Amino acid sequence: WWKDLDFTTKLPYARDRLVELYFWDLGTYFEPQYAFGRKIMTQLNYILSIIDDTYDAYGTLEELSLFTEAVQRWNIEAVDTLPEYMKLIYRTLLDAFNEIEEDMAKQGRSHCVRYAKEE
């Protein structure tokens, strides 16, 4: 999934830390039965790493305020208020949570994602 995102080309300021993040998550969820948890955590940590790099190194105060408001609204329509490069990040974040929610629904646990969105 991360190769399809192609963040390293589309967002050259962002660090490509996928392997590092996977090993970090592997240290947390090392047992084989937690493979699904590792996948979720690695995916979310990768997206959060991109967001962190955007806040730390690239976005202007105005752009970051718009992004923060969009995340707080948690609505795909908020993407229209964002600069082009942030639209990719925002859509990826929403898509990741939707994908996780679908996967969790198969296990009867989709309520966990709703809680994460609210927080």
HELIX and SHEET records of a PDB file:
HELIX    1   1 TRP A    2  LEU A    5  1                                   4    
HELIX    2   2 PHE A    7  LYS A   10  1                                   4    
HELIX    3   3 LEU A   18  THR A   28  1                                  11    
HELIX    4   4 PRO A   32  TYR A   34  5                                   3    
HELIX    5   5 ALA A   35  ASP A   53  1                                  19    
HELIX    6   6 THR A   54  TYR A   58  3                                   5    
HELIX    7   7 LEU A   61  ARG A   73  1                                  13    
HELIX    8   8 ILE A   76  THR A   81  5                                   6    
HELIX    9   9 GLU A   84  LYS A  106  1                                  23    
HELIX   10  10 HIS A  111  GLU A  118  1                                   8    
END                                                                             
